């Protein structure tokens, strides 16, 4: 049995068909999903599932550290199964592409907070916004292109 199901039971929560399916949708997606995307996928199997059930279940899974909630662009929340090892995100503000980077880049931040600030860090979540390599290349090609010729009269 997967650890999510065991965790739900150990914490005293019933493993309802809706909770089970929401977990399976997220686990099988292997990508970031909005609550609306999760609800749409769940409704393909259980058409009567209310979106509020999806939101409550996602909130529960986040509270149990089984799912991570991240704001990747704008105010939209995205959900994914808690990654092992933990990772962080970078988001292209031009095309919306999402990439990952590991905790090792944040080691100096962790050390600073722990040693100098005497703060017991339990989790760090970082989302960096910028322009991806592909969009930078497109911008450079566009900037290097000569302006179009205007025919003289």
N, C-alpha and C positions, 0 to 999 in steps of 0.2 A: 504494500500500500504506500502511496506517495506521502511524503512528510506533511503536505498541506492538509490532507484528509485526517491524518493522525493528529496534527496540531489542533484542528477544529474540534475533534472529539475530546482531546485532552483538556481543552479549554471550556468544555461543556456546551459546545454548539452542535446543533443537529446538522447532519450532512444531508440537506434537502436536495432534491433533483436540480433545483435552480442553482444552488451554491456549487454543486458538483460540476454542472455544465459551464457556469461562468469561469470556474477554475480551469476546466479543460480548454475552453476557448482561449484564454490567456496563455496557458502553457503551450498549446499547439501553435499559436500564432507566431511565436518567436520574434515579435516586433512590438513596438509601442502601439497601443490602441486607445482611442477615446472611449468613454463610457457608452456613447451612442453606437460606436462600431461593435463593442462587446454586445450590446443589447440586440443589434441587428443580427449578429451571428447566433446568439442564443435563440432568437425568435425563429430561426430556420428549423430548429428542433422542437422548441417549446413556444408556439406562437402567442400564447396568452401571457407571457412574462411581461410584467410591467417594468418600465425603465426605472422606477423608484426602487424596485427590488434589486436591479443591477447596481444602482448607486449605493444602496445600503450594503450589499455584499462586497462591493469594491472597498468601501470604507472599512468593513470588518477585516478583509484580507490585508489591507494596509496596516491596520492597527495591530495585527498579528505578525507583521513583518514578512508576510508571504508574498506581498505585491508591493511594488514601489510606485508612488504617484509622482510624476514629474511635469513641470510646466516647460514645454519645449519651444513653443512659439505663441506669442500673444498671451491670452488668458486661458487657453485650452489646457486641460489636464490630460495627461497620457498615463497609461498604466502598463506595467509589464511585470512578469514574474520576477521576484527578487533575484538578481543575478549573483552568480558565484563564479569568479570573484566579483566583488563590488566594482561597478564602473560608473563613470560620469559621462555627460553628453556634450557634444558641440553641434550647433545647429546653424546651417547656412540660412542667412536672412534673405537670400535671393531665391533659391530653389527649394528650400525646406529640407534638404538632405540632413540626416542625423548620423553622427558618428559617435564612437565611444573612446574613452581613454581610462586608464587604470588609476588606482589609488596611489601608485608609486609617485606620480607627479605631485601629489598633495602631501607627501611626507613632510616637507618643511613646514607647511601650515599646521599639520598635526603636532609636530614637535614644538613649534612656537606656542601653540595654545596649551599644550600639556606642561612643558617645562617652565616657560616664562610667565604665563598667565595663570598657571595652576588650575586649568580648566580640564575636567575629565571628558574628553571627546568620546561620544558614543557613535556618532555618524556625521559624515560630511557629504553634502549633496551639492554638486556644481554643474551648472549648465552654462557653457560658453557660447556666445553668439558672434557670428562673423560671416565671412564669405569663403566658401569652399574653393578648393583648387580648380575645379572645372569652371566655376563662375568667374574666378580670377582670370583664367585663360581666355574665356570668351570676352571679358572686358578688355584684356590686353590686345586681342586681335582686333576688336572694334576700334580701339584707340589708335592702333597702328595703321589702319586702313586709310588711304588717302580720301579726302572729300571727293564727292562726285563732281564731274566737270559740268560747268554751266556753259552752254553754247553761247558764243558771242553773237550779238546782233549785227 
